[in-house]
Amino acid sequence: MQTILLIEDEQKIARFIELELTHEGYTVIKAEDGRTGLELAEKGGWDLMLLDIMLPGLNGLEVLRRLRKSSDLPVIMLTARDAVMDKVTGLDMGADDYITKPFSIEELLARIRTALRKKQSAALPMLTVGPLQMDIARHAVSVDGTPVELTGREFSLLQHMMENQSIVLTREALMEKVWGYDYVGETNIVDVYIRYLRGKIDEAFNIKLLHTVRGVGYTLREDRHET
Ligand code: CA
């Protein structure tokens, strides 16, 4: 379950947001002033913060400024209609998004989903082996910046090999990891997919990353010494 910290001093608005978000399956914890909100935020464990700007004590921009010293928690600002400067300043300070009051709950939910998705994909690593790059979140592979089109299975196989670069992987290990325990068939399916990958990467770009280790299996590594 995803947990949202809501810092909003207007109790009617806060209660309305809490009710709607709880209904959508989020856990909502409220704070009514900036100082309490910041303290809660700094304790961590949140997935997202909804931050009103006009707050007693510390205002929202100050909360954001202090929070950003130690946290990249996604923050959506709740701003007044005319507060253009607040929006600009807030975004400059590292807010992820803002929503202008009054807003519909559908719009708020959509922005929350977007911010949470962005957070998730940012957490996925970029894999690099020599000129070969894999962006797991975008399901994209490139060699020296040139995109390489892979099927789902080719992508999974390459991902596993990139995550274990320079390690020799047996056919059985690759089978188990990429095709699953339940796969009934010959392990030479691995050889077939290695050939596909070689065609699309090594041969297409005239490089050598996929190496056969005779009698054992395969390894992916950058080999600068090979001609
Ligand atoms: Ca307020």
py3Dmol code that shows the C-alpha trace and the ligand (Angstrom):
import py3Dmol

protein = """\
ATOM      1  CA  MET A   1       0.000   0.000   0.000  1.00  0.00           C
ATOM      2  CA  GLN A   2       1.311   3.462  -0.862  1.00  0.00           C
ATOM      3  CA  THR A   3       1.547   6.101   1.810  1.00  0.00           C
ATOM      4  CA  ILE A   4       0.915   9.780   1.171  1.00  0.00           C
ATOM      5  CA  LEU A   5       1.797  12.617   3.503  1.00  0.00           C
ATOM      6  CA  LEU A   6      -0.703  15.465   3.169  1.00  0.00           C
ATOM      7  CA  ILE A   7       0.312  18.851   4.540  1.00  0.00           C
ATOM      8  CA  GLU A   8      -2.719  21.121   4.393  1.00  0.00           C
ATOM      9  CA  ASP A   9      -4.068  23.517   7.014  1.00  0.00           C
ATOM     10  CA  GLU A  10      -7.563  23.886   5.594  1.00  0.00           C
ATOM     11  CA  GLN A  11      -9.319  21.068   7.394  1.00  0.00           C
ATOM     12  CA  LYS A  12     -12.224  20.742   4.983  1.00  0.00           C
ATOM     13  CA  ILE A  13      -9.897  20.297   2.016  1.00  0.00           C
ATOM     14  CA  ALA A  14      -7.623  17.971   3.981  1.00  0.00           C
ATOM     15  CA  ARG A  15     -10.516  15.759   5.045  1.00  0.00           C
ATOM     16  CA  PHE A  16     -11.903  15.637   1.519  1.00  0.00           C
ATOM     17  CA  ILE A  17      -8.539  14.617   0.033  1.00  0.00           C
ATOM     18  CA  GLU A  18      -7.955  12.069   2.792  1.00  0.00           C
ATOM     19  CA  LEU A  19     -11.345  10.477   2.226  1.00  0.00           C
ATOM     20  CA  GLU A  20     -10.951  10.233  -1.534  1.00  0.00           C
ATOM     21  CA  LEU A  21      -7.367   8.938  -1.450  1.00  0.00           C
ATOM     22  CA  THR A  22      -8.203   6.388   1.237  1.00  0.00           C
ATOM     23  CA  HIS A  23     -11.059   5.237  -0.946  1.00  0.00           C
ATOM     24  CA  GLU A  24      -8.542   4.734  -3.776  1.00  0.00           C
ATOM     25  CA  GLY A  25      -6.426   2.511  -1.551  1.00  0.00           C
ATOM     26  CA  TYR A  26      -3.755   4.954  -0.398  1.00  0.00           C
ATOM     27  CA  THR A  27      -2.804   5.432   3.222  1.00  0.00           C
ATOM     28  CA  VAL A  28      -3.004   9.125   4.113  1.00  0.00           C
ATOM     29  CA  ILE A  29      -1.398  10.862   7.067  1.00  0.00           C
ATOM     30  CA  LYS A  30      -2.221  14.542   7.594  1.00  0.00           C
ATOM     31  CA  ALA A  31      -0.253  17.406   9.038  1.00  0.00           C
ATOM     32  CA  GLU A  32      -1.781  20.844   9.524  1.00  0.00           C
ATOM     33  CA  ASP A  33       1.307  23.022   9.666  1.00  0.00           C
ATOM     34  CA  GLY A  34       4.643  23.178   7.904  1.00  0.00           C
ATOM     35  CA  ARG A  35       6.856  22.336  10.838  1.00  0.00           C
ATOM     36  CA  THR A  36       4.971  19.172  11.795  1.00  0.00           C
ATOM     37  CA  GLY A  37       4.784  18.200   8.141  1.00  0.00           C
ATOM     38  CA  LEU A  38       8.507  18.587   7.617  1.00  0.00           C
ATOM     39  CA  GLU A  39       9.280  16.548  10.735  1.00  0.00           C
ATOM     40  CA  LEU A  40       7.048  13.745   9.526  1.00  0.00           C
ATOM     41  CA  ALA A  41       8.499  13.939   6.010  1.00  0.00           C
ATOM     42  CA  GLU A  42      12.062  13.689   7.258  1.00  0.00           C
ATOM     43  CA  LYS A  43      11.264  10.521   9.165  1.00  0.00           C
ATOM     44  CA  GLY A  44      10.864   8.869   5.754  1.00  0.00           C
ATOM     45  CA  GLY A  45       8.807   5.906   4.614  1.00  0.00           C
ATOM     46  CA  TRP A  46       6.529   7.978   2.361  1.00  0.00           C
ATOM     47  CA  ASP A  47       5.771   7.412  -1.287  1.00  0.00           C
ATOM     48  CA  LEU A  48       4.572  10.928  -2.014  1.00  0.00           C
ATOM     49  CA  MET A  49       3.837  14.281  -0.404  1.00  0.00           C
ATOM     50  CA  LEU A  50       0.959  16.644  -1.133  1.00  0.00           C
ATOM     51  CA  LEU A  51       2.095  20.044   0.022  1.00  0.00           C
ATOM     52  CA  ASP A  52      -0.042  23.139   0.445  1.00  0.00           C
ATOM     53  CA  ILE A  53       1.920  26.367  -0.037  1.00  0.00           C
ATOM     54  CA  MET A  54       0.064  28.761   2.282  1.00  0.00           C
ATOM     55  CA  LEU A  55       0.700  27.145   5.653  1.00  0.00           C
ATOM     56  CA  PRO A  56       1.085  28.440   9.186  1.00  0.00           C
ATOM     57  CA  GLY A  57       4.555  28.159  10.689  1.00  0.00           C
ATOM     58  CA  LEU A  58       6.811  27.173   7.810  1.00  0.00           C
ATOM     59  CA  ASN A  59       5.184  27.811   4.476  1.00  0.00           C
ATOM     60  CA  GLY A  60       5.155  25.086   1.823  1.00  0.00           C
ATOM     61  CA  LEU A  61       8.080  26.473  -0.163  1.00  0.00           C
ATOM     62  CA  GLU A  62      10.233  26.530   2.958  1.00  0.00           C
ATOM     63  CA  VAL A  63       9.188  22.958   3.807  1.00  0.00           C
ATOM     64  CA  LEU A  64      10.171  21.921   0.287  1.00  0.00           C
ATOM     65  CA  ARG A  65      13.507  23.752   0.411  1.00  0.00           C
ATOM     66  CA  ARG A  66      14.480  22.055   3.662  1.00  0.00           C
ATOM     67  CA  LEU A  67      13.171  18.639   2.614  1.00  0.00           C
ATOM     68  CA  ARG A  68      15.207  18.655  -0.605  1.00  0.00           C
ATOM     69  CA  LYS A  69      18.459  18.811   1.365  1.00  0.00           C
ATOM     70  CA  SER A  70      17.978  15.206   2.356  1.00  0.00           C
ATOM     71  CA  SER A  71      15.139  13.655   0.375  1.00  0.00           C
ATOM     72  CA  ASP A  72      13.940  13.121  -3.194  1.00  0.00           C
ATOM     73  CA  LEU A  73      10.421  12.220  -2.088  1.00  0.00           C
ATOM     74  CA  PRO A  74       7.959  13.071  -4.892  1.00  0.00           C
ATOM     75  CA  VAL A  75       6.137  16.298  -4.010  1.00  0.00           C
ATOM     76  CA  ILE A  76       2.985  17.705  -5.582  1.00  0.00           C
ATOM     77  CA  MET A  77       2.243  21.284  -4.521  1.00  0.00           C
ATOM     78  CA  LEU A  78      -1.269  22.484  -3.862  1.00  0.00           C
ATOM     79  CA  THR A  79      -1.330  26.100  -4.989  1.00  0.00           C
ATOM     80  CA  ALA A  80      -3.781  28.949  -5.220  1.00  0.00           C
ATOM     81  CA  ARG A  81      -5.051  29.958  -8.627  1.00  0.00           C
ATOM     82  CA  ASP A  82      -3.117  33.212  -8.885  1.00  0.00           C
ATOM     83  CA  ALA A  83       0.104  32.109  -7.261  1.00  0.00           C
ATOM     84  CA  VAL A  84       2.199  31.852 -10.433  1.00  0.00           C
ATOM     85  CA  MET A  85       5.393  32.724  -8.599  1.00  0.00           C
ATOM     86  CA  ASP A  86       4.791  29.972  -6.054  1.00  0.00           C
ATOM     87  CA  LYS A  87       4.497  27.421  -8.849  1.00  0.00           C
ATOM     88  CA  VAL A  88       7.665  28.560 -10.577  1.00  0.00           C
ATOM     89  CA  THR A  89       9.630  28.771  -7.338  1.00  0.00           C
ATOM     90  CA  GLY A  90       8.290  25.407  -6.184  1.00  0.00           C
ATOM     91  CA  LEU A  91       9.269  23.656  -9.410  1.00  0.00           C
ATOM     92  CA  ASP A  92      12.709  25.286  -9.266  1.00  0.00           C
ATOM     93  CA  MET A  93      13.102  24.000  -5.732  1.00  0.00           C
ATOM     94  CA  GLY A  94      12.409  20.452  -6.840  1.00  0.00           C
ATOM     95  CA  ALA A  95       8.665  19.938  -6.609  1.00  0.00           C
ATOM     96  CA  ASP A  96       7.598  17.265  -9.094  1.00  0.00           C
ATOM     97  CA  ASP A  97       4.288  18.821 -10.018  1.00  0.00           C
ATOM     98  CA  TYR A  98       1.620  21.238  -8.829  1.00  0.00           C
ATOM     99  CA  ILE A  99      -2.139  21.320  -8.888  1.00  0.00           C
ATOM    100  CA  THR A 100      -4.187  24.501  -8.664  1.00  0.00           C
ATOM    101  CA  LYS A 101      -7.049  24.828  -6.208  1.00  0.00           C
ATOM    102  CA  PRO A 102      -9.870  24.160  -6.694  1.00  0.00           C
ATOM    103  CA  PHE A 103      -9.136  20.863  -8.434  1.00  0.00           C
ATOM    104  CA  SER A 104     -11.156  17.778  -9.226  1.00  0.00           C
ATOM    105  CA  ILE A 105     -10.235  14.616  -7.401  1.00  0.00           C
ATOM    106  CA  GLU A 106      -9.768  12.862 -10.766  1.00  0.00           C
ATOM    107  CA  GLU A 107      -7.088  15.350 -11.723  1.00  0.00           C
ATOM    108  CA  LEU A 108      -5.357  14.939  -8.388  1.00  0.00           C
ATOM    109  CA  LEU A 109      -5.430  11.141  -8.687  1.00  0.00           C
ATOM    110  CA  ALA A 110      -3.991  11.310 -12.198  1.00  0.00           C
ATOM    111  CA  ARG A 111      -1.125  13.521 -11.027  1.00  0.00           C
ATOM    112  CA  ILE A 112      -0.429  11.254  -8.074  1.00  0.00           C
ATOM    113  CA  ARG A 113      -0.273   8.215 -10.343  1.00  0.00           C
ATOM    114  CA  THR A 114       2.103  10.001 -12.722  1.00  0.00           C
ATOM    115  CA  ALA A 115       4.414  11.122  -9.914  1.00  0.00           C
ATOM    116  CA  LEU A 116       4.496   7.632  -8.408  1.00  0.00           C
ATOM    117  CA  ARG A 117       5.215   6.077 -11.814  1.00  0.00           C
ATOM    118  CA  LYS A 118       8.087   8.473 -12.410  1.00  0.00           C
ATOM    119  CA  LYS A 119       9.524   7.629  -9.022  1.00  0.00           C
ATOM    120  CA  GLN A 120       9.315   3.927  -9.803  1.00  0.00           C
ATOM    121  CA  SER A 121      11.005   4.147 -13.180  1.00  0.00           C
ATOM    122  CA  ALA A 122      13.748   6.396 -11.814  1.00  0.00           C
ATOM    123  CA  ALA A 123      14.570   3.635  -9.353  1.00  0.00           C
ATOM    124  CA  LEU A 124      15.336   1.169 -12.132  1.00  0.00           C
ATOM    125  CA  PRO A 125      18.985   1.173 -13.112  1.00  0.00           C
ATOM    126  CA  MET A 126      20.595   1.817 -16.440  1.00  0.00           C
ATOM    127  CA  LEU A 127      22.838  -1.102 -17.403  1.00  0.00           C
ATOM    128  CA  THR A 128      25.997  -0.499 -19.385  1.00  0.00           C
ATOM    129  CA  VAL A 129      28.548  -2.870 -20.879  1.00  0.00           C
ATOM    130  CA  GLY A 130      30.978  -1.042 -23.143  1.00  0.00           C
ATOM    131  CA  PRO A 131      28.943   0.663 -25.874  1.00  0.00           C
ATOM    132  CA  LEU A 132      25.852  -1.365 -24.976  1.00  0.00           C
ATOM    133  CA  GLN A 133      23.204   0.345 -22.841  1.00  0.00           C
ATOM    134  CA  MET A 134      19.922  -0.919 -21.435  1.00  0.00           C
ATOM    135  CA  ASP A 135      17.237   1.314 -19.956  1.00  0.00           C
ATOM    136  CA  ILE A 136      15.094  -1.192 -18.075  1.00  0.00           C
ATOM    137  CA  ALA A 137      12.278   1.248 -17.319  1.00  0.00           C
ATOM    138  CA  ARG A 138      11.873   2.192 -20.972  1.00  0.00           C
ATOM    139  CA  HIS A 139      12.591  -1.329 -22.183  1.00  0.00           C
ATOM    140  CA  ALA A 140      15.137   0.165 -24.546  1.00  0.00           C
ATOM    141  CA  VAL A 141      18.526  -1.062 -25.721  1.00  0.00           C
ATOM    142  CA  SER A 142      21.120   0.868 -27.681  1.00  0.00           C
ATOM    143  CA  VAL A 143      24.666   0.517 -28.951  1.00  0.00           C
ATOM    144  CA  ASP A 144      26.571   3.795 -29.032  1.00  0.00           C
ATOM    145  CA  GLY A 145      23.209   5.532 -28.880  1.00  0.00           C
ATOM    146  CA  THR A 146      21.700   3.636 -31.813  1.00  0.00           C
ATOM    147  CA  PRO A 147      18.490   1.829 -30.778  1.00  0.00           C
ATOM    148  CA  VAL A 148      18.376  -1.952 -31.079  1.00  0.00           C
ATOM    149  CA  GLU A 149      15.003  -3.642 -31.480  1.00  0.00           C
ATOM    150  CA  LEU A 150      14.677  -6.751 -29.319  1.00  0.00           C
ATOM    151  CA  THR A 151      11.838  -9.160 -28.655  1.00  0.00           C
ATOM    152  CA  GLY A 152      10.710  -9.644 -25.068  1.00  0.00           C
ATOM    153  CA  ARG A 153      12.692 -12.863 -24.645  1.00  0.00           C
ATOM    154  CA  GLU A 154      15.830 -11.418 -26.216  1.00  0.00           C
ATOM    155  CA  PHE A 155      15.529  -8.456 -23.888  1.00  0.00           C
ATOM    156  CA  SER A 156      15.192 -10.674 -20.792  1.00  0.00           C
ATOM    157  CA  LEU A 157      18.169 -12.780 -21.824  1.00  0.00           C
ATOM    158  CA  LEU A 158      20.312  -9.730 -22.496  1.00  0.00           C
ATOM    159  CA  GLN A 159      19.224  -8.084 -19.240  1.00  0.00           C
ATOM    160  CA  HIS A 160      20.226 -11.119 -17.220  1.00  0.00           C
ATOM    161  CA  MET A 161      23.594 -11.269 -18.972  1.00  0.00           C
ATOM    162  CA  MET A 162      24.193  -7.533 -18.468  1.00  0.00           C
ATOM    163  CA  GLU A 163      23.327  -7.820 -14.781  1.00  0.00           C
ATOM    164  CA  ASN A 164      25.921 -10.577 -14.549  1.00  0.00           C
ATOM    165  CA  GLN A 165      28.518  -9.181 -16.891  1.00  0.00           C
ATOM    166  CA  SER A 166      31.842 -11.015 -17.119  1.00  0.00           C
ATOM    167  CA  ILE A 167      30.323 -13.967 -15.265  1.00  0.00           C
ATOM    168  CA  VAL A 168      30.145 -17.221 -17.182  1.00  0.00           C
ATOM    169  CA  LEU A 169      26.524 -18.382 -17.270  1.00  0.00           C
ATOM    170  CA  THR A 170      25.629 -21.960 -18.079  1.00  0.00           C
ATOM    171  CA  ARG A 171      22.847 -22.766 -20.545  1.00  0.00           C
ATOM    172  CA  GLU A 172      20.907 -24.328 -17.675  1.00  0.00           C
ATOM    173  CA  ALA A 173      21.227 -21.194 -15.533  1.00  0.00           C
ATOM    174  CA  LEU A 174      20.102 -18.987 -18.416  1.00  0.00           C
ATOM    175  CA  MET A 175      17.197 -21.311 -19.177  1.00  0.00           C
ATOM    176  CA  GLU A 176      16.050 -21.262 -15.610  1.00  0.00           C
ATOM    177  CA  LYS A 177      16.370 -17.501 -15.292  1.00  0.00           C
ATOM    178  CA  VAL A 178      14.934 -16.411 -18.628  1.00  0.00           C
ATOM    179  CA  TRP A 179      12.532 -19.197 -19.563  1.00  0.00           C
ATOM    180  CA  GLY A 180      11.613 -20.351 -16.074  1.00  0.00           C
ATOM    181  CA  TYR A 181      11.684 -23.690 -14.305  1.00  0.00           C
ATOM    182  CA  ASP A 182       8.645 -24.923 -16.160  1.00  0.00           C
ATOM    183  CA  TYR A 183      10.076 -24.657 -19.612  1.00  0.00           C
ATOM    184  CA  VAL A 184       9.960 -28.017 -21.308  1.00  0.00           C
ATOM    185  CA  GLY A 185      12.349 -28.190 -24.198  1.00  0.00           C
ATOM    186  CA  GLU A 186      15.924 -28.303 -25.263  1.00  0.00           C
ATOM    187  CA  THR A 187      18.568 -26.076 -23.751  1.00  0.00           C
ATOM    188  CA  ASN A 188      19.689 -25.310 -27.272  1.00  0.00           C
ATOM    189  CA  ILE A 189      16.927 -22.688 -27.279  1.00  0.00           C
ATOM    190  CA  VAL A 190      19.541 -20.636 -25.397  1.00  0.00           C
ATOM    191  CA  ASP A 191      21.991 -21.084 -28.280  1.00  0.00           C
ATOM    192  CA  VAL A 192      19.327 -19.972 -30.715  1.00  0.00           C
ATOM    193  CA  TYR A 193      18.635 -16.765 -28.750  1.00  0.00           C
ATOM    194  CA  ILE A 194      22.333 -16.056 -28.277  1.00  0.00           C
ATOM    195  CA  ARG A 195      22.590 -16.222 -32.068  1.00  0.00           C
ATOM    196  CA  TYR A 196      19.741 -13.737 -32.416  1.00  0.00           C
ATOM    197  CA  LEU A 197      21.452 -11.363 -29.986  1.00  0.00           C
ATOM    198  CA  ARG A 198      24.795 -11.726 -31.742  1.00  0.00           C
ATOM    199  CA  GLY A 199      23.156 -10.855 -35.024  1.00  0.00           C
ATOM    200  CA  LYS A 200      21.481  -7.766 -33.598  1.00  0.00           C
ATOM    201  CA  ILE A 201      24.378  -6.544 -31.481  1.00  0.00           C
ATOM    202  CA  ASP A 202      27.829  -8.001 -32.203  1.00  0.00           C
ATOM    203  CA  GLU A 203      27.424  -8.436 -35.935  1.00  0.00           C
ATOM    204  CA  ALA A 204      25.247  -5.404 -36.561  1.00  0.00           C
ATOM    205  CA  PHE A 205      27.713  -3.087 -34.836  1.00  0.00           C
ATOM    206  CA  ASN A 206      30.910  -5.008 -35.512  1.00  0.00           C
ATOM    207  CA  ILE A 207      31.718  -5.439 -31.820  1.00  0.00           C
ATOM    208  CA  LYS A 208      32.336  -8.450 -29.607  1.00  0.00           C
ATOM    209  CA  LEU A 209      30.368  -8.614 -26.375  1.00  0.00           C
ATOM    210  CA  LEU A 210      28.783 -12.066 -26.402  1.00  0.00           C
ATOM    211  CA  HIS A 211      31.399 -14.717 -25.800  1.00  0.00           C
ATOM    212  CA  THR A 212      31.046 -18.492 -25.896  1.00  0.00           C
ATOM    213  CA  VAL A 213      32.844 -20.356 -23.154  1.00  0.00           C
ATOM    214  CA  ARG A 214      33.313 -23.740 -24.707  1.00  0.00           C
ATOM    215  CA  GLY A 215      31.674 -26.581 -22.813  1.00  0.00           C
ATOM    216  CA  VAL A 216      30.222 -24.240 -20.205  1.00  0.00           C
ATOM    217  CA  GLY A 217      27.988 -21.503 -21.564  1.00  0.00           C
ATOM    218  CA  TYR A 218      28.114 -17.831 -22.324  1.00  0.00           C
ATOM    219  CA  THR A 219      29.346 -14.564 -20.922  1.00  0.00           C
ATOM    220  CA  LEU A 220      28.796 -10.932 -21.807  1.00  0.00           C
ATOM    221  CA  ARG A 221      31.795  -8.679 -21.443  1.00  0.00           C
ATOM    222  CA  GLU A 222      33.612  -5.936 -23.212  1.00  0.00           C
ATOM    223  CA  ASP A 223      36.763  -7.400 -24.653  1.00  0.00           C
ATOM    224  CA  ARG A 224      39.039  -4.688 -25.892  1.00  0.00           C
ATOM    225  CA  HIS A 225      41.870  -7.048 -26.776  1.00  0.00           C
ATOM    226  CA  GLU A 226      39.967  -9.102 -29.236  1.00  0.00           C
ATOM    227  CA  THR A 227      40.171  -8.223 -32.925  1.00  0.00           C
TER     228      THR A 227
END
"""
ligand_1 = """\
1
CA
Ca -3.407 26.763 3.194
"""
view = py3Dmol.view(width=600, height=400)
view.addModel(protein, "pdb")
view.setStyle({"model": 0}, {"cartoon": {"style": "trace"}})
view.addModel(ligand_1, "xyz")
view.setStyle({"model": 1}, {"stick": {}})
view.zoomTo()
view.show()
